Amino acid sequence: MNAYLCKKMSKQRLSVHADLSIIKSHLRKDEKF
């Protein structure tokens, strides 16, 4: 596998993980109210 592809995949994974954590935090806020 190319180093470029590996970097691209890891970046995508990180962004997806960040999105999920943001969504989870939003859900937690909604649950409190």
C-alpha distance matrix in Angstrom:
0.0 3.8 6.5 8.5 6.9 7.0 10.4 11.4 10.9 12.8 15.4 16.0 16.4 18.8 20.7 21.1 22.3 24.7 26.0 26.7 28.6 30.6 31.5 32.5 34.7 36.3 37.1 38.6 40.8 41.9 42.9 45.1 47.2
3.8 0.0 3.8 5.3 5.1 6.2 8.6 9.8 10.6 12.3 14.2 15.3 16.5 18.4 20.0 21.0 22.4 24.3 25.7 26.9 28.6 30.3 31.5 32.8 34.7 36.2 37.4 38.9 40.8 42.0 43.3 45.3 47.3
6.5 3.8 0.0 3.8 5.5 5.0 6.2 8.6 9.8 10.5 12.2 14.2 15.2 16.4 18.4 19.9 20.9 22.4 24.3 25.6 26.9 28.5 30.2 31.4 32.9 34.6 36.0 37.3 39.1 40.6 41.9 43.7 45.7
8.5 5.3 3.8 0.0 3.8 5.4 5.2 6.2 8.6 10.0 10.6 12.4 14.2 15.4 16.6 18.4 19.9 21.1 22.6 24.4 25.8 27.0 28.6 30.2 31.7 33.1 34.7 36.2 37.7 39.1 40.7 42.5 44.3
6.9 5.1 5.5 3.8 0.0 3.8 5.4 5.0 6.1 8.5 9.8 10.5 12.2 14.1 15.3 16.3 18.1 19.8 20.9 22.4 24.3 25.6 26.8 28.4 30.2 31.5 32.8 34.5 36.2 37.4 38.8 40.8 42.7
7.0 6.2 5.0 5.4 3.8 0.0 3.8 5.4 5.1 6.1 8.5 9.9 10.5 12.2 14.2 15.3 16.3 18.3 19.9 21.0 22.5 24.3 25.7 26.8 28.6 30.3 31.4 32.8 34.7 36.1 37.3 39.2 41.3
10.4 8.6 6.2 5.2 5.4 3.8 0.0 3.8 5.5 5.2 6.1 8.6 9.8 10.5 12.3 14.2 15.2 16.4 18.3 19.9 21.0 22.5 24.3 25.6 26.9 28.6 30.2 31.5 33.1 34.7 36.1 37.8 39.8
11.4 9.8 8.6 6.2 5.0 5.4 3.8 0.0 3.8 5.5 5.2 6.2 8.6 9.9 10.6 12.3 14.2 15.3 16.5 18.4 20.0 21.1 22.6 24.3 25.8 27.1 28.6 30.3 31.8 33.1 34.7 36.6 38.3
10.9 10.6 9.8 8.6 6.1 5.1 5.5 3.8 0.0 3.8 5.4 5.1 6.1 8.6 9.9 10.5 12.2 14.2 15.2 16.4 18.3 19.9 21.0 22.4 24.3 25.7 26.8 28.5 30.3 31.5 32.8 34.9 36.8
12.8 12.3 10.5 10.0 8.5 6.1 5.2 5.5 3.8 0.0 3.8 5.4 5.0 6.1 8.6 9.8 10.4 12.2 14.1 15.2 16.4 18.3 19.9 20.9 22.5 24.3 25.6 26.8 28.7 30.2 31.4 33.2 35.3
15.4 14.2 12.2 10.6 9.8 8.5 6.1 5.2 5.4 3.8 0.0 3.8 5.4 5.1 6.2 8.6 9.8 10.5 12.3 14.2 15.3 16.5 18.4 19.9 21.1 22.6 24.3 25.7 27.1 28.7 30.3 32.0 33.8
16.0 15.3 14.2 12.4 10.5 9.9 8.6 6.2 5.1 5.4 3.8 0.0 3.8 5.4 5.1 6.1 8.5 9.8 10.5 12.2 14.2 15.3 16.4 18.2 19.9 21.1 22.5 24.3 25.8 26.9 28.5 30.6 32.2
16.4 16.5 15.2 14.2 12.2 10.5 9.8 8.6 6.1 5.0 5.4 3.8 0.0 3.8 5.5 5.1 6.1 8.6 9.8 10.5 12.3 14.2 15.3 16.3 18.3 19.9 20.9 22.5 24.4 25.7 26.8 28.9 30.9
18.8 18.4 16.4 15.4 14.1 12.2 10.5 9.9 8.6 6.1 5.1 5.4 3.8 0.0 3.8 5.4 5.0 6.1 8.6 9.8 10.5 12.3 14.2 15.2 16.5 18.4 19.9 21.0 22.7 24.4 25.7 27.3 29.4
20.7 20.0 18.4 16.6 15.3 14.2 12.3 10.6 9.9 8.6 6.2 5.1 5.5 3.8 0.0 3.8 5.4 5.0 6.1 8.6 9.9 10.5 12.3 14.1 15.3 16.5 18.3 20.0 21.2 22.6 24.4 26.1 27.7
21.1 21.0 19.9 18.4 16.3 15.3 14.2 12.3 10.5 9.8 8.6 6.1 5.1 5.4 3.8 0.0 3.8 5.4 5.0 6.2 8.7 9.8 10.5 12.2 14.3 15.3 16.4 18.4 20.0 21.1 22.5 24.7 26.4
22.3 22.4 20.9 19.9 18.1 16.3 15.2 14.2 12.2 10.4 9.8 8.5 6.1 5.0 5.4 3.8 0.0 3.8 5.4 5.1 6.3 8.7 9.9 10.5 12.4 14.3 15.3 16.5 18.5 20.0 21.0 22.9 25.1
24.7 24.3 22.4 21.1 19.8 18.3 16.4 15.3 14.2 12.2 10.5 9.8 8.6 6.1 5.0 5.4 3.8 0.0 3.8 5.4 5.2 6.2 8.6 9.8 10.6 12.4 14.2 15.4 16.7 18.5 20.0 21.5 23.4
26.0 25.7 24.3 22.6 20.9 19.9 18.3 16.5 15.2 14.1 12.3 10.5 9.8 8.6 6.1 5.0 5.4 3.8 0.0 3.8 5.5 5.1 6.2 8.6 9.9 10.6 12.3 14.3 15.5 16.6 18.4 20.3 21.8
26.7 26.9 25.6 24.4 22.4 21.0 19.9 18.4 16.4 15.2 14.2 12.2 10.5 9.8 8.6 6.2 5.1 5.4 3.8 0.0 3.8 5.4 5.1 6.1 8.6 9.8 10.5 12.3 14.3 15.2 16.4 18.6 20.5
28.6 28.6 26.9 25.8 24.3 22.5 21.0 20.0 18.3 16.4 15.3 14.2 12.3 10.5 9.9 8.7 6.3 5.2 5.5 3.8 0.0 3.8 5.4 5.0 6.1 8.6 9.8 10.5 12.4 14.2 15.2 16.8 19.0
30.6 30.3 28.5 27.0 25.6 24.3 22.5 21.1 19.9 18.3 16.5 15.3 14.2 12.3 10.5 9.8 8.7 6.2 5.1 5.4 3.8 0.0 3.8 5.4 5.2 6.2 8.7 9.9 10.7 12.4 14.3 15.7 17.3
31.5 31.5 30.2 28.6 26.8 25.7 24.3 22.6 21.0 19.9 18.4 16.4 15.3 14.2 12.3 10.5 9.9 8.6 6.2 5.1 5.4 3.8 0.0 3.8 5.5 5.1 6.2 8.7 9.9 10.5 12.3 14.5 15.9
32.5 32.8 31.4 30.2 28.4 26.8 25.6 24.3 22.4 20.9 19.9 18.2 16.3 15.2 14.1 12.2 10.5 9.8 8.6 6.1 5.0 5.4 3.8 0.0 3.8 5.4 5.0 6.2 8.7 9.8 10.5 12.6 14.8
34.7 34.7 32.9 31.7 30.2 28.6 26.9 25.8 24.3 22.5 21.1 19.9 18.3 16.5 15.3 14.3 12.4 10.6 9.9 8.6 6.1 5.2 5.5 3.8 0.0 3.8 5.4 5.1 6.3 8.7 9.9 10.9 13.1
36.3 36.2 34.6 33.1 31.5 30.3 28.6 27.1 25.7 24.3 22.6 21.1 19.9 18.4 16.5 15.3 14.3 12.4 10.6 9.8 8.6 6.2 5.1 5.4 3.8 0.0 3.8 5.4 5.1 6.3 8.7 10.1 11.3
37.1 37.4 36.0 34.7 32.8 31.4 30.2 28.6 26.8 25.6 24.3 22.5 20.9 19.9 18.3 16.4 15.3 14.2 12.3 10.5 9.8 8.7 6.2 5.0 5.4 3.8 0.0 3.8 5.4 5.0 6.2 8.8 10.3
38.6 38.9 37.3 36.2 34.5 32.8 31.5 30.3 28.5 26.8 25.7 24.3 22.5 21.0 20.0 18.4 16.5 15.4 14.3 12.3 10.5 9.9 8.7 6.2 5.1 5.4 3.8 0.0 3.8 5.4 5.1 6.5 9.1
40.8 40.8 39.1 37.7 36.2 34.7 33.1 31.8 30.3 28.7 27.1 25.8 24.4 22.7 21.2 20.0 18.5 16.7 15.5 14.3 12.4 10.7 9.9 8.7 6.3 5.1 5.4 3.8 0.0 3.8 5.4 5.3 6.9
41.9 42.0 40.6 39.1 37.4 36.1 34.7 33.1 31.5 30.2 28.7 26.9 25.7 24.4 22.6 21.1 20.0 18.5 16.6 15.2 14.2 12.4 10.5 9.8 8.7 6.3 5.0 5.4 3.8 0.0 3.8 5.5 5.5
42.9 43.3 41.9 40.7 38.8 37.3 36.1 34.7 32.8 31.4 30.3 28.5 26.8 25.7 24.4 22.5 21.0 20.0 18.4 16.4 15.2 14.3 12.3 10.5 9.9 8.7 6.2 5.1 5.4 3.8 0.0 3.8 5.5
45.1 45.3 43.7 42.5 40.8 39.2 37.8 36.6 34.9 33.2 32.0 30.6 28.9 27.3 26.1 24.7 22.9 21.5 20.3 18.6 16.8 15.7 14.5 12.6 10.9 10.1 8.8 6.5 5.3 5.5 3.8 0.0 3.8
47.2 47.3 45.7 44.3 42.7 41.3 39.8 38.3 36.8 35.3 33.8 32.2 30.9 29.4 27.7 26.4 25.1 23.4 21.8 20.5 19.0 17.3 15.9 14.8 13.1 11.3 10.3 9.1 6.9 5.5 5.5 3.8 0.0
